[in-house]
Amino acid sequence: MSAVEIVEGTAPAPHNRIDYAEIVDVFNKTYVGGKFRIPKVYNVTLFRNNLLRRGLTADDISVYQRGDHCYIQRLSDAVMN
């Protein structure tokens, strides 16, 4: 049995790429306590960890998903790189 399978019809759409440069720009312009949203991400835990690697701590940012959106809230005046 082969692991390769021929698919009839159309293939599913690829996942949307996350534009981290735009997220950094919007985050740094957001006031402390403010939040913004982006389309739903595939794995919110991995996404949160990627944001934390940009010079933040868990006390600086809150990331969660509700419905079809991912919300990012700025909790301190720390700057994301």
C-alpha positions as CSV (number, residue, x, y, z in Angstrom):
1,M,0.0,0.0,0.0
2,S,1.4,3.4,-1.0
3,A,1.2,6.5,1.2
4,V,0.5,8.6,-1.9
5,E,-3.1,9.0,-2.9
6,I,-4.5,10.7,-6.0
7,V,-7.2,13.2,-5.1
8,E,-10.1,13.9,-7.5
9,G,-11.4,17.4,-7.5
10,T,-10.1,20.5,-5.7
11,A,-7.6,20.5,-2.9
12,P,-8.5,22.3,0.4
13,A,-7.3,25.9,0.7
14,P,-4.0,26.5,2.4
15,H,-3.9,28.1,5.9
16,N,-3.5,31.9,5.9
17,R,0.0,33.1,6.7
18,I,0.4,35.2,9.8
19,D,1.9,38.6,9.2
20,Y,3.9,39.1,12.4
21,A,5.3,42.5,11.2
22,E,1.8,43.9,11.0
23,I,0.9,42.4,14.4
24,V,4.0,44.0,16.0
25,D,3.2,47.4,14.4
26,V,-0.5,47.3,15.6
27,F,0.5,46.0,19.1
28,N,3.0,48.8,19.6
29,K,0.4,51.4,18.6
30,T,-2.3,49.9,20.9
31,Y,-2.8,51.6,24.3
32,V,-2.3,49.6,27.5
33,G,-5.5,47.7,28.1
34,G,-6.5,47.9,24.5
35,K,-7.1,44.9,22.3
36,F,-7.3,44.0,18.6
37,R,-8.3,40.9,16.7
38,I,-7.1,38.9,13.8
39,P,-8.6,35.9,12.0
40,K,-8.6,32.6,13.9
41,V,-5.1,31.0,14.2
42,Y,-4.6,27.2,13.9
43,N,-3.0,26.8,17.3
44,V,-3.4,29.6,19.8
45,T,-0.7,28.2,22.2
46,L,2.0,28.2,19.6
47,F,0.9,31.6,18.4
48,R,1.1,33.0,21.9
49,N,4.6,31.5,22.4
50,N,5.7,33.1,19.1
51,L,4.6,36.5,20.3
52,L,6.3,36.0,23.7
53,R,9.6,35.3,21.9
54,R,9.4,38.9,20.6
55,G,10.6,40.5,23.8
56,L,7.4,40.1,25.9
57,T,6.5,38.1,29.1
58,A,3.2,36.5,30.0
59,D,2.4,39.6,32.1
60,D,2.6,41.9,29.0
61,I,0.1,40.2,26.7
62,S,-3.1,38.2,26.7
63,V,-3.9,36.0,23.7
64,Y,-7.2,34.0,23.3
65,Q,-9.6,32.8,20.7
66,R,-13.4,33.2,20.6
67,G,-15.4,32.1,17.6
68,D,-13.6,32.9,14.3
69,H,-11.2,35.5,15.8
70,C,-8.0,35.6,17.9
71,Y,-7.8,38.5,20.3
72,I,-4.6,40.1,21.5
73,Q,-4.7,42.4,24.5
74,R,-1.8,44.7,25.6
75,L,-1.4,44.5,29.4
76,S,1.7,46.7,29.9
77,D,3.8,49.3,28.1
78,A,6.4,46.7,27.0
79,V,7.4,47.0,23.3
80,M,7.2,44.0,21.0
81,N,10.2,43.5,18.7
